Amino acid sequence: MKYSYEYQRNCVELYRQEKWPETPEGAKVKCFHNTIRTWVRIEDACGTEALQHQNQNKIWTTEEKYELVAKILAGASVNATAIAAGIATGLLYQWVRCYRIMEGYQGLVAQRKGRPPKEASMKEKIEPAELTPSEREEMIRLRAENERLRAEIAVVKKRIALREERFAAQLKAKKLHSSKNCVTKGIS
């Protein structure tokens, strides 16, 4: 359930006066009280503006995610770290899980969201980076080496093909020769 900023501020003020506001309809008392306690901790950690609803979700960089995950791995409390950062604990648990299961830092890299495009024209076109002179020289050298290796392989394939042709011709000649011998022996 979403609550307005003013309502949250009133609930926090009543909590600080050691009073509980009236529980809204459809909410359980225990859950609502826990929510108020969370609001108080968020306000203490991040200020009163943290209770305001943001129009857009913040996009966290990989470095920011890593800093929060590093705090957790160092032994900090997940709840305290999440409240200080102004995010949900579930999101922080998810980042820690991705860091542990995937390849560490690479697990925190933002992945493309949504369904992949069907048409090739809709896919993102990646522009290759400019090559340094040493990379360009190495590429030229590797291309020349590839051409040399292709030529060697072609020569080897030709030799194998010629050897197989000779062998096939020899077998054919033997069969023909042996069949002639059989025919001549059978006639005499």
PEZICOR-V381748 format. One record per helix or strand. SS is the DSSP state (H for helix, E for strand). FROM is the first residue (numbers start at 1). LEN is the number of residues. Records with the same first field share a line. If there is no record, write none. Layout:
# PEZICOR-V381748
SS->FROM-LEN / FROM-LEN
This chain:
# PEZICOR-V381748
H->5-12 / 29-18 / 48-4 / 62-12 / 78-8 / 89-13 / 104-5 / 120-3 / 133-55
